[in-house]
Amino acid sequence: MILKKRGFAFLSLPKQKTVRGIVIKKAPLGKYLEMLEILHDFPQDILSWHFEDMSVSEILDNIENLDHKAIKVFLDVLFKQAPKYLISALSSILDIDEERLLQDPEIGIVGIIEIIEAIIEVNSLGKIIRHAKSIKAVAKRRKAAPIICSDS
């Protein structure tokens, strides 16, 4: 629903939404920080199987040299680790037990996707993602533009 207030139109987003029996509410900043803390070690855990004690630049240099067998191992580790991090992050932001997300037959994998979509909708995360993309585009243009110095 579009509401008018002092000459500006804005979209009235739902304060909460129920998906598969789970109430998704607008989350405070602290919940996002908690979720980011959970996800912090994800890249390291995924890459440590092959790139122990390497810096990010060393990993990037070596990742293109992975053979077919190493790529299969990487994907295996990724598919085993990613769901654990996802469930833990969702549990944190939703304030519900991980076991419910994992064991409730009403949720399942499709329900997890619907829950993520509802979190994005209720918390206006789409807007944040669009802003981040535009900031990235501006930064990329500025980086590509030559810096011209003039003698004074």
DSSP file (Angstrom, degrees, kcal/mol; ACC not computed):
  #  RESIDUE AA STRUCTURE BP1 BP2  ACC     N-H-->O    O-->H-N    N-H-->O    O-->H-N    TCO  KAPPA ALPHA  PHI   PSI    X-CA   Y-CA   Z-CA
    1    1 A M              0   0    0      0, 0.0    11,-2.1     0, 0.0     2,-0.5   0.000 360.0 360.0 360.0 136.5    0.0    0.0    0.0
    2    2 A I  E     -A   11   0A   0      9,-0.2     2,-0.4     7,-0.0     9,-0.2  -0.836 360.0-167.5 -96.3 127.6    1.3    3.5   -0.9
    3    3 A L  E     -A   10   0A   0      7,-1.8     7,-1.7    -2,-0.5     2,-0.5  -0.877  13.0-138.8-112.6 146.8    0.8    6.1    1.8
    4    4 A K  E     +A    9   0A   0     -2,-0.4     2,-0.3     5,-0.2     5,-0.2  -0.899  25.3 170.0-105.4 134.3    1.3    9.9    1.3
    5    5 A K  E >   -A    8   0A   0      3,-2.2     3,-1.9    -2,-0.5    -2,-0.0  -0.918  68.6 -23.3-146.5 116.0    3.0   11.9    4.0
    6    6 A R  T 3  S-     0   0    0     -2,-0.3     3,-0.1     1,-0.3    -2,-0.0   0.867 124.1 -51.0  52.0  43.5    4.1   15.5    3.7
    7    7 A G  T 3  S+     0   0    0      1,-0.2     2,-0.4     0, 0.0    -1,-0.3   0.373 116.6 107.1  83.2  -7.0    4.2   15.3   -0.1
    8    8 A F  E <   -A    5   0A   0     -3,-1.9    -3,-2.2     2,-0.0     2,-0.4  -0.866  58.8-144.8-107.9 140.0    6.4   12.2   -0.3
    9    9 A A  E     +A    4   0A   0     -2,-0.4     2,-0.3    -5,-0.2    -5,-0.2  -0.850  25.0 172.8 -98.8 137.4    5.1    8.8   -1.3
   10   10 A F  E     -A    3   0A   0     -7,-1.7    -7,-1.8    -2,-0.4     2,-0.4  -0.990  34.2-109.5-143.3 154.0    6.6    5.8    0.4
   11   11 A L  E     -A    2   0A   0     -2,-0.3     2,-0.9    -9,-0.2    -9,-0.2  -0.675  25.7-138.3 -83.7 127.7    5.9    2.1    0.5
   12   12 A S        -     0   0    0    -11,-2.1     3,-0.1    -2,-0.4    -1,-0.0  -0.783  23.5-159.4 -88.3 108.4    4.5    0.8    3.7
   13   13 A L        -     0   0    0     -2,-0.9   109,-0.1     1,-0.1     2,-0.0  -0.570  26.0 -97.3 -87.3 149.5    6.2   -2.5    4.4
   14   14 A P        -     0   0    0      0, 0.0     3,-0.1     0, 0.0    -1,-0.1  -0.378  20.3-141.5 -64.9 144.1    4.8   -5.2    6.6
   15   15 A K  S    S-     0   0    0      1,-0.2    11,-1.4    10,-0.1     2,-0.3   0.768  83.6  -3.5 -75.3 -26.1    6.1   -5.1   10.2
   16   16 A Q  E     -B   25   0B   0      9,-0.2     2,-0.3     2,-0.0     9,-0.2  -0.981  61.2-159.6-158.9 164.5    6.1   -8.9   10.2
   17   17 A K  E     -B   24   0B   0      7,-2.2     7,-3.7    -2,-0.3     2,-0.5  -0.991  16.2-135.2-149.0 141.6    5.1  -11.8    8.0
   18   18 A T  E     +B   23   0B   0     -2,-0.3     2,-0.5     5,-0.2     5,-0.2  -0.895  23.6 178.4-104.5 125.7    4.3  -15.5    8.9
   19   19 A V  E >  S-B   22   0B   0      3,-2.8     3,-2.1    -2,-0.5    -2,-0.0  -0.984  71.0 -20.4-128.7 119.6    5.9  -18.1    6.7
   20   20 A R  T 3  S-     0   0    0     -2,-0.5    -1,-0.1     1,-0.3     3,-0.1   0.841 128.8 -49.7  52.8  37.7    5.4  -21.8    7.3
   21   21 A G  T 3  S+     0   0    0      1,-0.2     2,-0.5    86,-0.0    -1,-0.3   0.461 115.5 114.9  84.3   1.3    4.5  -21.1   10.9
   22   22 A I  E <   -B   19   0B   0     -3,-2.1    -3,-2.8    74,-0.0     2,-0.6  -0.915  61.2-137.9-109.1 128.2    7.5  -18.9   11.6
   23   23 A V  E     -B   18   0B   0     -2,-0.5     2,-0.6    -5,-0.2    -5,-0.2  -0.740  14.3-159.1 -86.6 120.9    7.0  -15.2   12.3
   24   24 A I  E     -B   17   0B   0     -7,-3.7    -7,-2.2    -2,-0.6     2,-0.2  -0.901  17.0-178.8-102.2 119.7    9.5  -13.0   10.5
   25   25 A K  E     -B   16   0B   0     -2,-0.6     2,-0.2    -9,-0.2    -9,-0.2  -0.716  40.4 -83.6-113.2 163.2    9.9   -9.6   12.1
   26   26 A K        -     0   0    0    -11,-1.4    97,-0.1    -2,-0.2    -1,-0.1  -0.519  53.4-138.8 -62.2 130.4   11.9   -6.5   11.3
   27   27 A A        -     0   0    0     -2,-0.2     2,-0.1    92,-0.2    -1,-0.1  -0.751   7.1-123.0 -99.7 141.2   15.3   -7.2   12.9
   28   28 A P    >>  -     0   0    0      0, 0.0     3,-1.3     0, 0.0     4,-1.2  -0.338  33.7-101.9 -73.6 163.0   17.4   -4.7   14.8
   29   29 A L  H 3> S+     0   0    0      1,-0.3     4,-2.3     2,-0.2     3,-0.3   0.854 120.0  63.9 -53.8 -38.6   20.9   -3.9   13.6
   30   30 A G  H 3> S+     0   0    0      1,-0.2     4,-2.2     2,-0.2    -1,-0.3   0.842  98.6  54.4 -57.7 -34.9   22.3   -6.1   16.4
   31   31 A K  H <> S+     0   0    0     -3,-1.3     4,-2.3     2,-0.2    -1,-0.2   0.885 108.3  49.0 -67.4 -38.3   20.7   -9.2   14.9
   32   32 A Y  H  X S+     0   0    0     -4,-1.2     4,-2.7    -3,-0.3    -2,-0.2   0.907 111.0  49.7 -66.5 -40.7   22.4   -8.5   11.6
   33   33 A L  H  X S+     0   0    0     -4,-2.3     4,-2.0     2,-0.2    -2,-0.2   0.899 110.6  50.5 -63.9 -39.7   25.7   -8.0   13.3
   34   34 A E  H  X S+     0   0    0     -4,-2.2     4,-1.8    -5,-0.2    -2,-0.2   0.911 111.5  48.4 -62.6 -43.1   25.2  -11.3   15.2
   35   35 A M  H  X S+     0   0    0     -4,-2.3     4,-2.1     1,-0.2    -2,-0.2   0.905 110.2  50.9 -65.1 -41.7   24.4  -13.0   11.9
   36   36 A L  H  X S+     0   0    0     -4,-2.7     4,-1.0     1,-0.2    -1,-0.2   0.858 106.7  55.2 -64.5 -34.8   27.5  -11.6   10.2
   37   37 A E  H  < S+     0   0    0     -4,-2.0     4,-0.5     2,-0.2     3,-0.4   0.903 107.7  49.3 -62.7 -41.4   29.6  -12.8   13.1
   38   38 A I  H >< S+     0   0    0     -4,-1.8     3,-0.5     1,-0.2    -2,-0.2   0.910 114.7  44.3 -62.8 -42.1   28.2  -16.3   12.5
   39   39 A L  H >< S+     0   0    0     -4,-2.1     3,-1.3     1,-0.2    -1,-0.2   0.578  89.5  92.2 -80.3  -9.4   29.1  -16.1    8.8
   40   40 A H  T 3< S+     0   0    0     -4,-1.0     4,-0.4    -3,-0.4    -1,-0.2   0.866  89.6  41.0 -54.1 -44.1   32.5  -14.5    9.4
   41   41 A D  T <> S+     0   0    0     -3,-0.5     4,-2.8    -4,-0.5    -1,-0.3   0.495  88.4  96.9 -86.4  -3.4   34.4  -17.8    9.4
   42   42 A F  H <> S+     0   0    0     -3,-1.3     4,-2.3     1,-0.2     5,-0.2   0.927  83.8  45.6 -55.4 -52.9   32.5  -19.4    6.5
   43   43 A P  H  > S+     0   0    0      0, 0.0     4,-2.4     0, 0.0    -1,-0.2   0.920 115.2  47.9 -59.7 -41.6   35.0  -18.5    3.7
   44   44 A Q  H  > S+     0   0    0     -4,-0.4     4,-2.1     1,-0.2    -2,-0.2   0.913 111.7  49.5 -65.0 -41.9   37.9  -19.7    5.8
   45   45 A D  H  < S+     0   0    0     -4,-2.8     4,-0.4     1,-0.2    -1,-0.2   0.872 113.2  47.4 -64.7 -36.1   36.2  -22.9    6.7
   46   46 A I  H  < S+     0   0    0     -4,-2.3     3,-0.4    -5,-0.2    -2,-0.2   0.891 120.6  36.1 -72.0 -39.3   35.4  -23.6    3.1
   47   47 A L  H >X S+     0   0    0     -4,-2.4     4,-2.3    -5,-0.2     3,-1.5   0.657  96.1  81.5 -90.8 -15.8   38.8  -22.8    1.8
   48   48 A S  T 3< S+     0   0    0     -4,-2.1     4,-0.4     1,-0.3    -1,-0.2   0.714  74.9  75.7 -67.5 -19.0   40.9  -24.2    4.6
   49   49 A W  T 34 S+     0   0    0     -4,-0.4    -1,-0.3    -3,-0.4    -2,-0.1   0.802 120.2   9.6 -59.2 -28.4   40.7  -27.8    3.3
   50   50 A H  T <4 S+     0   0    0     -3,-1.5    -2,-0.2    -4,-0.1    -1,-0.2   0.601 130.2  50.9-124.9 -22.6   43.2  -26.9    0.6
   51   51 A F    ><  +     0   0    0     -4,-2.3     3,-1.2    -7,-0.1    -2,-0.1  -0.246  67.8 167.5-119.4  44.7   44.6  -23.5    1.4
   52   52 A E  T 3   +     0   0    0     -4,-0.4     3,-0.1     1,-0.2    -4,-0.0  -0.290  69.8   6.3 -60.8 142.4   45.7  -23.7    5.0
   53   53 A D  T 3  S+     0   0    0      1,-0.2     2,-0.4     0, 0.0    -1,-0.2   0.772  98.9 130.4  56.9  32.0   47.9  -20.9    6.3
   54   54 A M    <   -     0   0    0     -3,-1.2    -1,-0.2     2,-0.0     2,-0.1  -0.880  55.9-123.8-113.4 149.0   47.6  -18.9    3.0
   55   55 A S     >  -     0   0    0     -2,-0.4     4,-2.4    -3,-0.1     5,-0.2  -0.352  34.1-102.7 -78.0 168.1   46.7  -15.2    2.7
   56   56 A V  H  > S+     0   0    0      1,-0.2     4,-2.7     2,-0.2     5,-0.2   0.912 123.7  50.7 -59.0 -43.7   43.7  -14.2    0.6
   57   57 A S  H  > S+     0   0    0      1,-0.2     4,-2.1     2,-0.2    -1,-0.2   0.883 110.1  50.0 -64.2 -37.3   46.0  -13.1   -2.3
   58   58 A E  H  > S+     0   0    0      2,-0.2     4,-2.0     1,-0.2    -1,-0.2   0.897 110.4  50.4 -66.2 -39.6   47.8  -16.5   -2.2
   59   59 A I  H  X S+     0   0    0     -4,-2.4     4,-2.3     2,-0.2    -2,-0.2   0.940 110.5  49.0 -62.3 -46.6   44.4  -18.3   -2.3
   60   60 A L  H  X S+     0   0    0     -4,-2.7     4,-0.6     1,-0.2    -1,-0.2   0.877 111.2  50.4 -62.2 -37.1   43.3  -16.2   -5.3
   61   61 A D  H  < S+     0   0    0     -4,-2.1    -1,-0.2    -5,-0.2    -2,-0.2   0.875 118.2  38.5 -65.3 -37.4   46.6  -17.0   -7.0
   62   62 A N  H >< S+     0   0    0     -4,-2.0     3,-1.5     1,-0.2    -2,-0.2   0.686  96.9  77.5 -89.1 -20.1   46.3  -20.7   -6.4
   63   63 A I  H >< S+     0   0    0     -4,-2.3     3,-1.3     1,-0.3    -1,-0.2   0.834  89.5  57.3 -64.7 -31.6   42.6  -21.2   -6.9
   64   64 A E  T 3< S+     0   0    0     -4,-0.6    -1,-0.3     1,-0.3    -2,-0.1   0.639 100.0  61.0 -73.5 -11.1   42.9  -21.1  -10.7
   65   65 A N  T <  S+     0   0    0     -3,-1.5    -1,-0.3    -4,-0.1    -2,-0.2   0.323  74.0 126.7 -96.0   7.9   45.3  -24.0  -10.6
   66   66 A L    <   -     0   0    0     -3,-1.3     2,-0.1    -4,-0.1    -3,-0.0  -0.433  52.2-140.1 -67.1 136.1   42.9  -26.4   -9.0
   67   67 A D     >  -     0   0    0     -2,-0.1     4,-2.2     1,-0.1     5,-0.2  -0.364  31.6 -91.9 -87.9 176.2   42.6  -29.7  -10.9
   68   68 A H  H  > S+     0   0    0      1,-0.2     4,-2.0     2,-0.2     5,-0.1   0.879 126.0  49.9 -56.3 -43.6   39.3  -31.6  -11.4
   69   69 A K  H  > S+     0   0    0      1,-0.2     4,-2.0     2,-0.2    -1,-0.2   0.907 110.5  49.5 -64.5 -42.9   39.7  -33.7   -8.3
   70   70 A A  H  > S+     0   0    0      1,-0.2     4,-2.6     2,-0.2    -1,-0.2   0.870 109.0  52.9 -65.3 -36.9   40.4  -30.6   -6.1
   71   71 A I  H  X S+     0   0    0     -4,-2.2     4,-2.6     2,-0.2    -1,-0.2   0.900 107.8  51.0 -65.8 -40.1   37.3  -28.9   -7.5
   72   72 A K  H  X S+     0   0    0     -4,-2.0     4,-2.2     2,-0.2    -2,-0.2   0.903 111.3  47.8 -62.9 -41.1   35.2  -31.9   -6.6
   73   73 A V  H  X S+     0   0    0     -4,-2.0     4,-2.6     2,-0.2     5,-0.2   0.928 111.0  51.7 -64.6 -44.2   36.6  -31.9   -3.0
   74   74 A F  H  X S+     0   0    0     -4,-2.6     4,-2.9     1,-0.2    -2,-0.2   0.935 111.3  46.5 -57.3 -48.6   36.0  -28.1   -2.8
   75   75 A L  H  X S+     0   0    0     -4,-2.6     4,-2.8     1,-0.2    -1,-0.2   0.879 110.8  53.2 -63.5 -37.9   32.3  -28.5   -3.9
   76   76 A D  H  X S+     0   0    0     -4,-2.2     4,-1.3     2,-0.2    -1,-0.2   0.935 112.2  44.3 -61.3 -46.7   31.8  -31.4   -1.5
   77   77 A V  H  X S+     0   0    0     -4,-2.6     4,-2.6     2,-0.2     5,-0.3   0.919 113.4  52.0 -63.5 -44.3   33.1  -29.2    1.4
   78   78 A L  H  X S+     0   0    0     -4,-2.9     4,-2.8     1,-0.2    -2,-0.2   0.936 110.4  46.6 -58.2 -48.8   31.0  -26.3    0.3
   79   79 A F  H  < S+     0   0    0     -4,-2.8    -1,-0.2     1,-0.2    -2,-0.2   0.734 115.8  46.4 -71.0 -21.0   27.8  -28.3    0.1
   80   80 A K  H  < S+     0   0    0     -4,-1.3     4,-0.5    -5,-0.2    -1,-0.2   0.844 120.7  36.1 -84.6 -36.0   28.5  -29.8    3.5
   81   81 A Q  H >X S+     0   0    0     -4,-2.6     4,-1.8    -5,-0.2     3,-0.5   0.869 104.2  66.8 -86.3 -39.2   29.4  -26.6    5.3
   82   82 A A  H 3X S+     0   0    0     -4,-2.8     4,-2.7    -5,-0.3     5,-0.2   0.888  98.5  51.5 -55.8 -46.7   27.1  -24.0    3.7
   83   83 A P  H 3> S+     0   0    0      0, 0.0     4,-2.7     0, 0.0     5,-0.3   0.876 107.1  54.7 -61.1 -34.5   23.8  -25.4    5.1
   84   84 A K  H <> S+     0   0    0     -3,-0.5     4,-2.1    -4,-0.5    -2,-0.2   0.933 112.2  42.9 -62.2 -45.1   25.3  -25.4    8.6
   85   85 A Y  H  X S+     0   0    0     -4,-1.8     4,-2.6     2,-0.2     5,-0.2   0.908 114.1  51.4 -66.8 -41.9   26.2  -21.7    8.4
   86   86 A L  H  X S+     0   0    0     -4,-2.7     4,-2.7    -5,-0.2     5,-0.2   0.936 111.9  45.4 -61.4 -48.2   22.9  -20.8    6.7
   87   87 A I  H  X S+     0   0    0     -4,-2.7     4,-2.7     1,-0.2    -1,-0.2   0.906 113.9  49.8 -63.7 -41.9   20.8  -22.6    9.4
   88   88 A S  H  X S+     0   0    0     -4,-2.1     4,-1.9    -5,-0.3    -1,-0.2   0.915 112.5  47.0 -63.4 -43.0   22.8  -21.0   12.2
   89   89 A A  H  X S+     0   0    0     -4,-2.6     4,-2.3     2,-0.2    -2,-0.2   0.917 114.1  47.2 -65.8 -43.2   22.5  -17.5   10.7
   90   90 A L  H  X S+     0   0    0     -4,-2.7     4,-2.3     1,-0.2     5,-0.2   0.912 110.0  53.3 -64.5 -42.0   18.7  -17.9   10.1
   91   91 A S  H  X>S+     0   0    0     -4,-2.7     5,-1.5    -5,-0.2     4,-1.1   0.900 110.7  48.5 -57.3 -41.6   18.3  -19.3   13.7
   92   92 A S  H  <5S+     0   0    0     -4,-1.9     3,-0.4     1,-0.2    -2,-0.2   0.942 114.1  42.3 -66.2 -49.5   20.1  -16.2   15.0
   93   93 A I  H  <5S+     0   0    0     -4,-2.3    -1,-0.2     1,-0.2    -2,-0.2   0.799 120.7  42.9 -72.4 -26.7   18.1  -13.6   13.1
   94   94 A L  H  <5S-     0   0    0     -4,-2.3    -1,-0.2    -5,-0.2    -2,-0.2   0.570 101.1-131.0 -92.9 -10.0   14.8  -15.3   13.7
   95   95 A D  T  <5 +     0   0    0     -4,-1.1     2,-0.3    -3,-0.4    -3,-0.2   0.910  65.1 123.9  57.5  44.4   15.4  -16.1   17.3
   96   96 A I      < -     0   0    0     -5,-1.5    -1,-0.2    -6,-0.2    -2,-0.2  -0.918  69.0 -89.2-130.4 160.9   14.3  -19.8   16.8
   97   97 A D    >>  -     0   0    0     -2,-0.3     4,-1.3     1,-0.1     3,-0.6  -0.412  26.0-133.4 -70.1 138.0   16.0  -23.0   17.5
   98   98 A E  H 3> S+     0   0    0      1,-0.2     4,-2.2     2,-0.2     5,-0.2   0.864 105.0  62.9 -56.8 -37.8   18.2  -24.5   14.7
   99   99 A E  H 3> S+     0   0    0      1,-0.2     4,-3.1     2,-0.2     5,-0.3   0.864  98.8  54.2 -59.3 -36.7   16.5  -27.9   15.3
  100  100 A R  H <> S+     0   0    0     -3,-0.6     4,-2.2     1,-0.2    -1,-0.2   0.929 109.1  47.7 -64.4 -43.1   13.1  -26.5   14.3
  101  101 A L  H  < S+     0   0    0     -4,-1.3     7,-0.2     1,-0.2    -2,-0.2   0.876 119.5  40.5 -62.8 -36.7   14.6  -25.2   11.0
  102  102 A L  H  < S+     0   0    0     -4,-2.2    -2,-0.2     1,-0.1    -1,-0.2   0.840 126.6  29.0 -80.7 -34.5   16.2  -28.6   10.4
  103  103 A Q  H  < S+     0   0    0     -4,-3.1    -3,-0.2    -5,-0.2    -2,-0.2   0.647  83.7 107.0-108.0 -17.5   13.5  -31.0   11.6
  104  104 A D    >X  -     0   0    0     -4,-2.2     3,-1.7    -5,-0.3     4,-1.2  -0.517  54.5-155.7 -70.3 115.2   10.1  -29.3   11.0
  105  105 A P  T 34 S+     0   0    0      0, 0.0    -1,-0.2     0, 0.0    -4,-0.0   0.721  90.6  64.6 -65.6 -19.3    8.5  -31.1    8.1
  106  106 A E  T 34 S+     0   0    0      1,-0.1    -2,-0.1   -86,-0.1   -85,-0.0   0.694 105.9  44.8 -73.6 -17.9    6.4  -28.0    7.3
  107  107 A I  T <> S+     0   0    0     -3,-1.7     4,-1.8    -7,-0.2     5,-0.2   0.940  75.9 149.0 -91.6 -69.6    9.6  -26.0    6.5
  108  108 A G  H  X S-     0   0    0     -4,-1.2     4,-1.7    -7,-0.2     5,-0.1   0.017  72.2 -55.0  59.9-174.1   11.8  -28.1    4.3
  109  109 A I  H  > S+     0   0    0      2,-0.2     4,-1.8     1,-0.2    -1,-0.2   0.877 139.3  51.3 -70.0 -38.0   14.2  -26.7    1.7
  110  110 A V  H  > S+     0   0    0      1,-0.2     4,-2.3     2,-0.2    -1,-0.2   0.895 108.8  52.9 -65.8 -38.2   11.4  -24.7   -0.1
  111  111 A G  H  X S+     0   0    0     -4,-1.8     4,-2.6     2,-0.2    -1,-0.2   0.878 104.6  55.0 -63.1 -38.2   10.4  -23.2    3.2
  112  112 A I  H  X S+     0   0    0     -4,-1.7     4,-2.4     2,-0.2    -1,-0.2   0.920 109.1  47.9 -60.6 -43.1   13.9  -22.1    3.9
  113  113 A I  H  X S+     0   0    0     -4,-1.8     4,-2.4     1,-0.2    -2,-0.2   0.919 111.9  49.3 -63.8 -43.3   13.9  -20.2    0.6
  114  114 A E  H  X S+     0   0    0     -4,-2.3     4,-2.2     2,-0.2    -2,-0.2   0.878 110.3  51.5 -63.0 -37.8   10.5  -18.7    1.4
  115  115 A I  H  X S+     0   0    0     -4,-2.6     4,-2.5     2,-0.2    -2,-0.2   0.922 109.5  49.1 -64.9 -44.6   11.8  -17.6    4.9
  116  116 A I  H  X S+     0   0    0     -4,-2.4     4,-2.3     1,-0.2    -2,-0.2   0.927 111.0  50.4 -60.9 -44.5   14.9  -16.0    3.3
  117  117 A E  H  X S+     0   0    0     -4,-2.4     4,-2.3     1,-0.2    -1,-0.2   0.899 111.0  49.1 -60.0 -40.6   12.6  -14.1    0.8
  118  118 A A  H  X S+     0   0    0     -4,-2.2     4,-3.1     2,-0.2     5,-0.3   0.884 108.5  52.6 -67.7 -38.9   10.4  -12.9    3.7
  119  119 A I  H  X S+     0   0    0     -4,-2.5     4,-1.8     1,-0.2     6,-0.3   0.924 111.2  48.1 -60.2 -43.5   13.4  -11.7    5.7
  120  120 A I  H  <>S+     0   0    0     -4,-2.3     5,-2.0    -5,-0.2     6,-0.7   0.917 116.2  43.7 -62.8 -43.9   14.5   -9.7    2.7
  121  121 A E  H ><5S+     0   0    0     -4,-2.3     3,-1.3     3,-0.2    -2,-0.2   0.963 115.3  44.7 -67.1 -53.9   11.0   -8.3    2.2
  122  122 A V  H 3<5S+     0   0    0     -4,-3.1    -1,-0.2     1,-0.3    -2,-0.2   0.821 119.3  42.9 -64.3 -31.9   10.2   -7.4    5.8
  123  123 A N  T 3<5S-     0   0    0     -4,-1.8    -1,-0.3    -5,-0.3    -2,-0.2   0.278 106.1-122.5-101.0  11.6   13.6   -5.9    6.4
  124  124 A S  T X>5 +     0   0    0     -3,-1.3     4,-1.2    -4,-0.2     3,-0.6   0.808  58.2 150.9  55.8  33.6   13.9   -4.0    3.1
  125  125 A L  H 3>< +     0   0    0     -5,-2.0     4,-2.5    -6,-0.3     5,-0.2   0.774  62.6  65.9 -69.5 -24.7   17.1   -5.8    2.3
  126  126 A G  H 3> S+     0   0    0     -6,-0.7     4,-2.4     1,-0.2    -1,-0.2   0.901 100.7  50.5 -60.1 -40.0   16.4   -5.5   -1.4
  127  127 A K  H <> S+     0   0    0     -3,-0.6     4,-2.4     2,-0.2    -1,-0.2   0.900 110.0  49.6 -64.3 -41.3   16.8   -1.7   -1.0
  128  128 A I  H  X S+     0   0    0     -4,-1.2     4,-2.5     2,-0.2    -2,-0.2   0.907 110.6  50.2 -64.9 -41.3   20.1   -2.1    0.8
  129  129 A I  H  X S+     0   0    0     -4,-2.5     4,-2.2     2,-0.2    -2,-0.2   0.912 110.5  49.6 -63.6 -42.9   21.4   -4.5   -1.9
  130  130 A R  H  X S+     0   0    0     -4,-2.4     4,-2.1     2,-0.2    -2,-0.2   0.911 111.7  49.0 -62.7 -41.7   20.4   -2.0   -4.7
  131  131 A H  H  X S+     0   0    0     -4,-2.4     4,-2.5     1,-0.2    -2,-0.2   0.914 110.1  51.2 -63.7 -42.3   22.2    0.8   -2.8
  132  132 A A  H  X S+     0   0    0     -4,-2.5     4,-2.3     1,-0.2    -1,-0.2   0.901 109.6  50.5 -61.6 -40.9   25.3   -1.3   -2.4
  133  133 A K  H  X S+     0   0    0     -4,-2.2     4,-2.2     2,-0.2    -1,-0.2   0.900 111.0  48.1 -64.3 -40.5   25.3   -2.1   -6.1
  134  134 A S  H  X S+     0   0    0     -4,-2.1     4,-2.3     2,-0.2    -2,-0.2   0.887 111.3  50.1 -69.3 -36.9   25.0    1.6   -7.0
  135  135 A I  H  X S+     0   0    0     -4,-2.5     4,-2.6     2,-0.2    -2,-0.2   0.914 110.9  50.1 -64.0 -41.9   27.9    2.5   -4.6
  136  136 A K  H  X S+     0   0    0     -4,-2.3     4,-2.3     2,-0.2    -2,-0.2   0.902 110.2  50.2 -61.9 -42.1   30.0   -0.3   -6.1
  137  137 A A  H  X S+     0   0    0     -4,-2.2     4,-2.3     2,-0.2    -2,-0.2   0.908 111.5  47.7 -64.6 -42.0   29.3    1.1   -9.6
  138  138 A V  H  X S+     0   0    0     -4,-2.3     4,-2.4     1,-0.2    -2,-0.2   0.927 112.6  49.0 -63.8 -44.5   30.2    4.6   -8.6
  139  139 A A  H  X S+     0   0    0     -4,-2.6     4,-2.1     1,-0.2    -2,-0.2   0.886 110.5  51.2 -62.8 -38.5   33.4    3.4   -7.0
  140  140 A K  H  X S+     0   0    0     -4,-2.3     4,-1.9     2,-0.2    -1,-0.2   0.906 110.3  48.7 -65.9 -42.1   34.3    1.4  -10.1
  141  141 A R  H  X S+     0   0    0     -4,-2.3     4,-1.6     1,-0.2    -2,-0.2   0.909 111.8  49.3 -64.0 -41.5   33.7    4.4  -12.4
  142  142 A R  H  < S+     0   0    0     -4,-2.4    -2,-0.2     1,-0.2    -1,-0.2   0.882 110.3  50.7 -65.9 -37.1   35.9    6.6  -10.1
  143  143 A K  H  < S+     0   0    0     -4,-2.1    -1,-0.2     1,-0.2    -2,-0.2   0.875 111.5  48.3 -66.9 -37.0   38.7    4.0  -10.1
  144  144 A A  H  < S+     0   0    0     -4,-1.9    -1,-0.2    -5,-0.2    -2,-0.2   0.759  92.9  92.7 -76.1 -24.7   38.6    3.8  -13.9
  145  145 A A  S  < S-     0   0    0     -4,-1.6     2,-0.1    -5,-0.1    -4,-0.0  -0.499  83.7-116.3 -73.0 134.7   38.7    7.5  -14.3
  146  146 A P        -     0   0    0      0, 0.0     2,-0.6     0, 0.0    -1,-0.1  -0.406  19.8-128.3 -70.5 146.5   42.2    8.9  -14.7
  147  147 A I        -     0   0    0     -4,-0.1     2,-0.5    -2,-0.1    -4,-0.0  -0.855  24.9-161.4 -95.5 121.0   43.5   11.3  -12.1
  148  148 A I        -     0   0    0     -2,-0.6     2,-0.4     2,-0.0     0, 0.0  -0.906   4.2-164.9-109.8 125.6   44.8   14.4  -13.7
  149  149 A C        -     0   0    0     -2,-0.5     2,-0.4     0, 0.0    -2,-0.0  -0.891   6.1-157.0-107.1 137.8   47.2   16.7  -11.8
  150  150 A S        -     0   0    0     -2,-0.4     2,-0.3     2,-0.0    -2,-0.0  -0.878  21.6-114.2-113.3 148.2   47.8   20.2  -12.9
  151  151 A D              0   0    0     -2,-0.4     0, 0.0     1,-0.1     0, 0.0  -0.618 360.0 360.0 -77.7 134.6   50.9   22.3  -12.1
  152  152 A S              0   0    0     -2,-0.3    -1,-0.1     0, 0.0    -2,-0.0   0.398 360.0 360.0-109.0 360.0   50.0   25.3  -10.1
